[in-house]
Amino acid sequence: MSGTTAGLPVAELERLASFERLATDAARDLDDASAHEILQWAVQAFGDRFCVLSSMGDAVVASLAAKARPGIDVVFLDTGYHFAETIGMRDAVAAVYDVNVVSALPLLTVAEQDDAYGKDLFARDPDQCCAMRKVAPMEAALVNYDSWATGVRRDESSTRATTPVVQWDARRRKVKVNPIARWSREDVDTYIAENNILVSPLIDDGYLSIGCWPCTSKVAPGADPRSGRWVGHAKTECGINI
């Protein structure tokens, strides 16, 4: 089994090995399945140990997951640097859909981080800032789950082009589900229009991939949707999806 597992009890090693096999088989068997079928599989496999991780750019995956499991947990990483519109989306998703929104917070507030590491760490070392304000809170929240769903799509960037619909995350020892990995931007827009799905107003304003406000810019027409993230840095991912 891949990943660092030294020192784990035999029963836990066997459990993780079974999850890895489950993910490998599902990646093959569900590659042509619909998003709903993929989410149904995840709910059947993991029950209440399955959640959605949402950046609240839209409610596509949250709405899909709510149909597969009403009341499902939707984890939101409240970094302290979000646009006001993103916080508004979080509250709207909690009110409109049959989901339980769980806000995961960093260990330090923004003010405490500024005191400890210097003001505006995001400008000097965005990797460290993301590690503390996104990756660490996500991993702490995921302790309560064996599997989680994302909204990652293959057409978003070259780094996501081979994303499987189900995968084994060896570092976190969990099963990652990407139910709309095969969807195009047109597929997303169609689903949103046909189902009146909530969408952040920032999308219409040209922010096609939304993260923390200091590290998110508008995207030029026709450009890679993630080209507006960390402009000026050799960085394309915050770390939660790699």
Beta strands, then each sheet from edge to edge (+ up, - down):
strand 1: 50-53
strand 2: 72-77
strand 3: 99-104
strand 4: 147-149
strand 5: 166-169
strand 6: 174-177
sheet 1: 3+ 2+ 1+ 4+ 6+ 5-
end
